[in-house]
Amino acid sequence: MSEFSLPHAPLQRLDLPWLRQAGIEAAILRLDLVDPLISGNKWFKLRHHLLAARQAGSPGLISLGGNHSNHLHALAAAGKRFGFATVGLLRGHPQDTPTVDDLRAFGMQLHWLGYGGYRARHEAGFWAPWQARYPGWHCIPEGGGGLAGAQGCALIVEQCKAQLATLGWTDYDAWWLAAGTGTTLAGLVLAEAGEHPVHGALAVPPDHGVAEQVAALVGATGYVLHDASRGGFARLDEVLLAFVDEAERHAAIPLEALYTGKALLALRDQVEAGRFVPGTRLVFLHTGGLQGRRGYL
Ligand SMILES: *Cc1c(COP(=O)(O)O)cnc(C)c1O
């Protein structure tokens, strides 16, 4: 179905002083550039859901997230673009953020679940009242997770491989990317099937069950998880912000701190600790999310 054909993500050189000093060659796959509104890895995670919803003739799409959610932002934009109504179930109490303003502008209908109501999202009966209220609508798990999300992300690997020659590369040694639910990482692991290891830098603390979720999707091999959370999801600190600022200037690439910034900083720590031998070729996945910067800048 060409309606949801994949946008193109450019593969570019990533030149940073600490990579050069360690003799590491790096490239960055720019998912932040795939679309002005349906940004980053969220486009790939949504693709199979959009296909399924269209095939089922669903009038609309429902999902959940916080008030800076990149996922809900992409979903609302996709709904508007492709003619689906959208409903967002939000964590906490009504609050206006730049993201929430956009959700409304894209036509998404919002329901605020409070904190307790949001915590119930993993319970068996959670979706039943919403399915009764919005019959036939397509329900998407938090963050676009699950196997459908991972399968869409498997297509990211093809895009990288198709562009290696533009860098003068014939191959690469490993992936490095930010992980929230680990769905994007799982997609890369599926597509690589053991050919290249996938390093996931966790933006959430290690006790949040991501390892278990990834293992349930793809098993225990083909990837390594690193704790990049720096004390909590969405927690910011001066060292991180200064690092992101400097990396943006050196590489001339925009980043946001919560995912791509923390992932790149965790990579620097590993590179400086000598984890990768000189001559290693890494592909860093820019997962997008730049709309979320407005929430903390
Ligand atoms: C959502 C998001 C992630 C996390 O993706 P998962 O598939 O949940 O691991 C990473 N980076 C950015 C910028 C995101 O918006």
The ligand as a MOL file (V3000), in Angstrom:
LIG
                    3D

  0  0  0     0  0            999 V3000
M  V30 BEGIN CTAB
M  V30 COUNTS 15 15 0 0 0
M  V30 BEGIN ATOM
M  V30 1 C 10.1590 7.2370 21.5090 0
M  V30 2 C 11.5870 7.5610 21.3110 0
M  V30 3 C 12.5970 6.6140 21.5530 0
M  V30 4 C 12.3140 5.2660 22.1440 0
M  V30 5 O 11.9160 4.3270 21.2000 0
M  V30 6 P 11.5230 2.8540 21.6880 0
M  V30 7 O 11.1280 2.1440 20.4610 0
M  V30 8 O 10.3650 3.0200 22.6370 0
M  V30 9 O 12.6810 2.2700 22.3790 0
M  V30 10 C 13.9100 6.9650 21.2680 0
M  V30 11 N 14.2090 8.1890 20.8000 0
M  V30 12 C 13.2850 9.1330 20.5880 0
M  V30 13 C 13.7020 10.4540 20.1140 0
M  V30 14 C 11.9370 8.8450 20.8350 0
M  V30 15 O 11.0040 9.7940 20.6230 0
M  V30 END ATOM
M  V30 BEGIN BOND
M  V30 1 1 1 2
M  V30 2 1 2 3
M  V30 3 2 2 14
M  V30 4 1 3 4
M  V30 5 2 3 10
M  V30 6 1 4 5
M  V30 7 1 5 6
M  V30 8 2 6 7
M  V30 9 1 6 8
M  V30 10 1 6 9
M  V30 11 1 10 11
M  V30 12 2 11 12
M  V30 13 1 12 13
M  V30 14 1 12 14
M  V30 15 1 14 15
M  V30 END BOND
M  V30 END CTAB
M  END
